[in-house]
Amino acid sequence: MTVAGGPVIPNFGKGSPCVTGNHAFCWGWVREHWGDTLQPRLVEHVELTLIAVGIGFAIAFALALLTHRVRRVEHLIGLGAALLYTIPSLAIFQILVPFFGLTTTTVEIPLVGYSLVILYPNIVAGLRAAPPDVLEAARAMGFRRRQVLARVELPLAVPAIIGGLRIAVVSTVSIATIAAFLGEKGLGYPILLALKEPTPFRTEIYSAGLLVVALALTCDAILVLLRRALVPWTRVGNT
């Protein structure tokens, strides 16, 4: 829609003077389009993040356990993870499109890969954080290898694992905005639509961007609370 003497803005109807004038931020537009534009994309963004981090964590945990048992595979896995992390996300998307098309699978594969790269070394480091004397004491008490893992090594690894999760989740929330280049997915899509206009609609860009930041901060805060609940002894130690 072209406003006489004003900028070209997205076609959201007549709108308020704030919208037609393309002011920095229009709360009225956010309220009006929360249900049909912002909320659905926020839900999609959460789904993309949960799927990627969930699958990435499962694979990373399995590989970390393998590395913990068979240390000679650590270099090979670490090399593969480092190689994956050097490939730009947009390049991976372009490589996968001929195989999977413009689908959620194409988006999730790189997101899973990046989360895996972050989570794997943190889980390995956590599993190795148990002091040797503690492990020796556990074995002296008659604990078998699986019992040592479940009762000693995993509880002591929780801080490192959640630390890795915090980085992985925040990174995935950020990278998931690029999913908009492959389809109508996530909070990156409203930003992409606004940027395609002759004069980018600033409210749509800022509101979607702020939701990405808010989502990342919320997820990080939830993981911090989870860490405090699971390892209360670290809170006491810090105090």
N, C-alpha and C positions, 0 to 999 in steps of 0.2 A: 504494500500500500504506500502511495506517495502522498505526503502531506505538503500542501502548498507552502513554499518557503522553508520546509523542514527536511529532515533526512528521510531516506527510504528505510522502512522498518518491516519486520515480518507481519504477515497478515493475521493479526489476532482480533480482527473486528475494529470497531471505531476506537475503543479504548479510552483511557483517561488522558488528560494533557501530559501526564508523566510518561505514559507509554508512547503516545504519538510524538512527543518531543524527544523520545529516546534518552531520558534522564539516566543518571548513574545507577539508580536502583529504585524500583517501583514495587512497594509492598502490595499494592492492590493487584498487580499482575501475578505475584507469587501466590496470593490467596486464591485468586480466580482459577489459576492453572495448576494448583497443587494436585488436585485429584486426577487430572487428565494428562499431565506432563511430568511433573517432578516426582510425585510419589511412586508411580509405576517404574520409573527409571531408577529410583533409589532402591526399590525392592529387587530389581534385576541386578543392580550393582552388588547388593548384599549376597544374592544367590551366586553370582560369578565368583565372588571372593570366598565364600564358604566352600564351594565345590573345589576350587583350586587349592586352597590351603588344606582342606580335608584330605584330598587325594595326595597332595604333596607330602603331607605329614605322614600318611600311612606308608608311602614308598620310602621316605627318608628314614623313618623309624626302622623299617625292615632292613634297609641297607646299613644303618648304624649298628644294629644288632649283629649283622653279618660281619661287619668290620671289627666289632668288639670281640667276636669269637675268632675270626680269621684275619689277622692283622695284615697279611700280605696283600689283601685286595684293597687296602685303604688307598694306596697310591693310584691305582687304576680308577677307582670310583671318584676320587678327588680330582684327577685329571679330566675325567669326563664332565664333571660338574663345572669345573673352571672353564672348560671349552664352551659349554652351553651358555654360561653367564656372559661370555664375550660377544655373543651374537645379539644384535639389536632386536628388540621385540617386533618392530615393523617388518624387519627382514624375515623373521620366522613366520609371521603372518602371511607374507607373500609366498614363502616356500610352501606353506601348508594349504593355501587356497586351492591349487589344482587338485589336491588329493581329497579334501573334505568340503570344498566349497565355502560359501559365506555362511558358516554355521557356528553354533556355540562350541562345537568340538574344536574348530580352528582357533577360537579364542582361548579355550581352556588349556590346550596343550602347552603353549608358552607360559601361561600363568602357573600351571602346575610345575613346569620345569624350573621357573625362577624361584618359586617357594621351596622346592626341593633343594636347590643349590644353597639357600640360606639355612634351611632347617637341618640338613644332614651334618655339617660340621659342628653345629651347636649340640645336637644330640650325642654325637661321638664324644665331644669334650665333656659333656655332662656325665656320661657313663664312666668316663675315666677320672672323674673328680673325687671318687671315694678314696680316702687315705689308705695306704697299704696296711697300716696297723688295724684299721677298722675291718678291712677285708680278712685279715689274718684272724682277728677275734671271731668273726662270723664263722669262718671255717672251723675254728677250734670248738665252737659251740655245736658243731655237727651240721651246719647248713650245707645243703648241696648247691651245685652251681646255679640251678634255677632259683633256689631260695635266696641265694646271695644277690642275684640280679633283681628279684622282685622285692626283697625286703631291705636291701642296703643300697645297691647301685642306682636303681630307678628313683627311689625317694630323694637321694642326694643329687640326682641329675635334674630334678624338677626346675630349679631356678634357671639353669642353662637352657633347658628345653623351652620354657616360657619366654625367656629372653629372645630366643630364636623365633618363636611364634610372633612376638611383638613386631620384630623387624619384618618378618614374612607377610604378616597381615597388612601392615601399613604400606609396604611396597606393592602388594597385590591390589589394594584399594586404589593406589595411584596408577599402576600400569593398566588396570582394567578400564580406565577411561578411553584407552586407545581402541577398545572393542567397537567403538562407534564407527570406525573406518570399515568394518566388516558387516555392519547391520545395525538395526535399531535396538541396541543393547546398552544398558547402563547409563550413568550420568554423563558420559562423554557425548551421547547422542544429542541432547539439547544444546550443548556447547557447539557441536559441529553444525547443527542447523542454524544457529545464530550467526556463526562465522561465515556461512555461505551467503548470507544476505549482503546486498551492496553496501549497506551500512550495518555492521554487526549490532544486534540488539543486546545491549549491555546487561540488562536485568537478567535475561536468561543465562548468559555466560556466568555472571557473578553468583546467581542463586545456585546453579548446578555445581559450580566450583566450590562454593561454601559448603554444600552438602557433602562433597567428597572429603573436604577437610574435616567436617564434623563427624563423618562416619569413621575416618581413620582415628581421630582422637577418642571417639567412643569405644571403638574396638580395643585400642591400646589401654584405656582406663579399665575396661572389663578384664583384660588379661593381667593387669597389675593387681586388681582385687582378687583374681583367681590365684595368683602367686602367693599373696598374703594368706589366703585361706588354706592353701595346700602346704605351705612351708612356714608356719608361724614362728619357728625358731629363728629364721633370718630376721624377722621383724624385731624380735627380742634382742638379737645380737646387734642390730643397727641402733636400737635405743640405748 
